[in-house]
Amino acid sequence: MNSNNKGFTIIEMVVAVGVFAVVVTVSLAAFLNVSDIQKRAEALRVINNNLNFSLEIMMREIRSGSNYRVGSGGTSLTIAGVSGGDIIYRLNSGRIEKSVTGSPFITLTAPEVNITKLLFISRGELAGDSLQPRVTIVITGSAGEKAVIKLNLQTTISQRKLDS
């Protein structure tokens, strides 16, 4: 027999397949981890953009409005707007809604965002109490399906017009 056989032994094949399997497993784990991080980042972007939009609208009208009235349990806020009509904010079925002077409520947050808590706290709204009128808004929400991002926000907005 000729001893110049060319090829691989069974042990060399098992070692090569083992090394290949380890490399593929590590690569797949890294890919899945990056995919999960991307989903979490997207969920954070969605909730951040939506809550920034909602808060910006509320802050603008609270600053310029007057006569703040917080509803029962602090879950709704009515503001006397600059144009004379009332503006109402409330939480309904996980969404922040707004109504202007009796018009139907419109949703301010996207369907991907679930608001679990919307709380309004008003101080200094009584005339002659020597406190500048201000409203504190507390929002708790989440976004994402598989990679759920939870977010808690709190901000205080004061009325621009000085209390006399």
Wavefront OBJ file of the C-alpha trace (Angstrom):
o trace
v 0.000 0.000 0.000
v 0.988 3.516 -0.653
v 1.579 5.587 2.513
v 1.077 8.929 0.782
v -2.682 9.061 1.405
v -4.012 12.574 1.150
v -6.981 13.715 3.243
v -8.090 14.259 6.811
v -8.332 11.800 9.630
v -11.579 11.415 11.548
v -10.041 13.157 14.565
v -9.061 16.166 12.459
v -12.611 16.370 11.083
v -14.165 16.183 14.571
v -11.843 18.943 15.833
v -12.598 21.157 12.801
v -16.373 20.689 13.161
v -16.123 21.394 16.901
v -14.192 24.624 16.355
v -16.670 25.668 13.638
v -19.631 24.949 15.964
v -18.098 27.051 18.765
v -17.428 29.976 16.403
v -20.980 29.826 14.984
v -22.520 29.642 18.482
v -20.551 32.654 19.740
v -21.367 34.635 16.584
v -25.079 33.812 16.847
v -25.173 34.830 20.528
v -23.496 38.149 19.688
v -25.941 38.761 16.823
v -28.972 38.039 19.036
v -27.586 40.333 21.734
v -27.116 43.184 19.239
v -30.643 42.581 17.913
v -32.074 42.792 21.444
v -30.146 46.003 22.156
v -31.478 47.505 18.907
v -35.091 46.644 19.870
v -34.630 48.226 23.301
v -33.107 51.351 21.753
v -36.028 51.635 19.322
v -38.559 51.245 22.157
v -36.738 53.924 24.157
v -36.734 56.262 21.147
v -40.478 55.768 20.604
v -41.452 56.417 24.220
v -39.049 59.352 24.514
v -40.329 61.062 21.344
v -43.978 60.533 22.266
v -43.679 61.745 25.837
v -41.565 64.746 24.790
v -44.246 65.709 22.261
v -47.062 65.310 24.800
v -45.209 67.160 27.544
v -44.227 70.010 25.231
v -47.865 70.610 24.270
v -49.018 70.474 27.906
v -46.189 72.718 29.149
v -46.854 75.383 26.517
v -50.547 75.605 27.456
v -49.927 75.433 31.220
v -47.421 78.301 31.022
v -49.768 80.554 29.063
v -53.049 79.381 30.612
v -54.630 80.101 33.959
v -57.208 78.786 36.422
v -55.821 75.253 36.763
v -58.340 72.687 37.979
v -57.191 69.166 38.779
v -59.837 66.458 38.470
v -60.697 63.841 41.025
v -57.656 61.778 41.959
v -55.370 64.058 39.962
v -55.910 62.138 36.716
v -57.176 65.084 34.654
v -56.282 68.757 34.304
v -58.467 71.599 33.039
v -56.815 74.872 32.011
v -58.432 78.148 31.044
v -56.660 78.745 27.735
v -55.482 82.041 26.319
v -58.254 82.018 23.704
v -60.877 81.745 26.433
v -61.823 78.078 26.087
v -61.033 75.263 28.452
v -58.309 72.737 27.634
v -58.613 69.307 29.259
v -55.917 66.647 29.552
v -56.664 63.161 30.792
v -55.515 59.544 30.771
v -57.819 57.164 28.904
v -57.034 53.515 28.111
v -53.286 53.997 28.389
v -53.222 57.133 26.203
v -52.893 60.835 27.009
v -55.819 62.734 25.485
v -56.596 66.418 24.960
v -59.858 68.276 24.381
v -60.275 71.976 23.607
v -63.541 73.752 24.509
v -65.805 70.707 24.408
v -64.383 69.232 21.189
v -63.824 65.461 21.004
v -60.703 64.177 22.731
v -57.671 63.598 20.523
v -54.886 61.177 21.426
v -51.430 62.664 21.965
v -49.451 59.440 22.428
v -48.782 56.699 19.886
v -50.368 53.239 20.128
v -46.912 51.740 20.844
v -46.717 53.716 24.106
v -48.739 52.570 27.108
v -49.186 55.217 29.809
v -49.879 53.544 33.154
v -49.990 56.682 35.322
v -50.757 60.327 34.613
v -50.968 62.490 37.720
v -51.443 66.254 37.949
v -50.666 68.187 41.138
v -51.599 71.877 41.212
v -50.338 74.463 43.703
v -50.898 78.186 44.024
v -53.998 78.236 41.849
v -56.058 80.223 44.377
v -55.980 84.004 44.000
v -54.267 85.783 46.882
v -52.480 82.709 48.260
v -49.077 84.387 47.536
v -47.874 81.324 45.588
v -47.006 81.327 41.906
v -49.453 78.958 40.139
v -47.726 75.752 39.031
v -48.575 72.231 37.974
v -46.490 69.108 38.550
v -46.999 66.312 36.031
v -46.022 62.716 36.838
v -46.047 60.193 33.971
v -45.239 56.488 34.071
v -45.275 54.545 30.830
v -43.764 51.749 28.806
v -43.096 50.874 25.183
v -41.959 47.842 23.256
v -43.259 44.316 22.940
v -40.382 41.931 23.590
v -37.920 44.509 24.905
v -40.158 46.548 27.206
v -38.792 49.939 28.252
v -40.337 51.602 31.309
v -40.042 55.323 31.856
v -40.948 57.603 34.755
v -41.094 61.363 34.207
v -41.880 64.232 36.514
v -41.815 67.909 35.682
v -43.150 71.100 37.229
v -44.409 73.990 35.099
v -45.196 77.442 36.436
v -47.565 79.974 34.945
v -45.826 82.806 33.095
v -48.198 85.468 34.333
v -47.095 86.531 37.803
v -49.600 85.906 40.553
v -50.680 89.157 42.132
l 1 2 3 4 5 6 7 8 9 10 11 12 13 14 15 16 17 18 19 20 21 22 23 24 25 26 27 28 29 30 31 32 33 34 35 36 37 38 39 40 41 42 43 44 45 46 47 48 49 50 51 52 53 54 55 56 57 58 59 60 61 62 63 64 65 66 67 68 69 70 71 72 73 74 75 76 77 78 79 80 81 82 83 84 85 86 87 88 89 90 91 92 93 94 95 96 97 98 99 100 101 102 103 104 105 106 107 108 109 110 111 112 113 114 115 116 117 118 119 120 121 122 123 124 125 126 127 128 129 130 131 132 133 134 135 136 137 138 139 140 141 142 143 144 145 146 147 148 149 150 151 152 153 154 155 156 157 158 159 160 161 162 163 164
